[in-house]
Amino acid sequence: MNWRGAIIRFVAVWVLLEVFRYTLTQFPAVSWSQAIVLAVLCAGIGYLADELFGGYLSPPGRGLVGFIVSTSILILGFIQYVSPAVHSPVYVFDAIVIGAIVGVADAVVGRVYARHRDPQVGQE
């Protein structure tokens, strides 16, 4: 993964946090600055995880790393909003949905990046 992939992951997480904040009623009250911090953490840790595997993950591998990193960071970020009330499963579900969308976006970006590096990828 290069720096463009990290920026795309940052933008995807930040935009999804902002969109879900206004569209979902049970979504935690994440402020603008908290959304930026969570997005930076997701992009940074995702970049480090990709580099740990040599920086050349396949598109499904990038998607899996994006899903795992984004979901775990968002669950940990949303933990501060969990009270013993009923909303904790909703927060976990929201984090899983955002993580899945980021994982799909990472897989698509990885596919485009692989095609850009090697034009023969995906042509049978």
N, C-alpha and C positions, 0 to 999 in steps of 0.2 A: 504494500500500500504506500502510496506517496502522499505528499501533503495535500493534494487535491481531494483524495479520498477522505482524509481527516476533516477537511473543510466541509465536504458534502455531508458527512455524518453529523458534524456539529449543526449545520443548517437544518438537516432533517429532524434531529431531536428537538432543537429549539422551536422550529415551526410547529411541530406536532404538540409540544407542550403548550404553546400559545393557543393553537386551535382547540385543543381539548379543554383548555381552561374555560373557554367561552361557550363550548357546545355541550359539555357533559355536566350534569347537575351535581353528581357525586364526586367529581374530580377534586383533588386537594387544592387548596388556595395557594398555588405556587406563584410567587411574585415574579416580576420581570427579571430581577437580578438573580433570583434562585434558579430560574429557568436557564439563564446564561451559564451559571456555575455548573448545573447538571449537564448541560450540553457540552461544555468544555471538558468535564470529567469523562463523559461518554466518548468524545472524540479522542482525547488524550490516551485513555486506557485502551481504547480500541486500536489506536495507532501502535501503542507499545505491544499489544497482543499480536498484531499482524507482523511487527518486526521480530517478535520472538520466534515466529515460524518462518523467518527468512524474508518476509516481505512479499513473497510470491505465492499467495494462496489462490486456489481456484475460486471462481465466482461463488459456488455454493459454500465453500469454506469461509469466504469473506462474509457471506450472509449469516452463517452460523455464528461467527465471531461477533458480528454486529448485533445479532439477537441476544446472545448470552451477555455481552458487556452492557448493552443498553438496558436490558431487563433487570440485571442485577443492580446496576447503579441507580436506576429509577426506583426500584423496590427499596433500596437503602435510603434514597432521598425522601421517599414518601413515608418511611417509618416514623419520622418525626410528627406526622399528622395523625398517626393511628392512636386512637384512644381505645379503651376496652369496649368501645361501642361496636356497632355492626359494620362500619365502613371499611375495615381492613381488607376483607376479600375483594371489595370493589377497587381499592387502590392497587392491589396485586394484579387484578384483571386489567386495569388501565395500563399498568407498567408492561404487562405481557403483550397487550395490543400494540403499544408504541414500539416495543422491542421487535415485534414481528414485522411491523411496517419498516422500521429501520433496517432489519435484516434483509427484507426483500429489496429495499433501495440499495443496500450494499452489494447484493448479488447482481443487480442490474448494472450498477456502476463497475463492478469487477468484470462483468462480461464485456462492457464497452471498452474498458481499459485493456483487457486481454486482446480484443479485436484490434485496438489501436496499435498495440505492441507487435502483434503477429496477425496480419490480415487473413491468414489461412484458418484461424480459429473459427469453429462453427460452420465451416463449409464442408459438407460431405460429398 
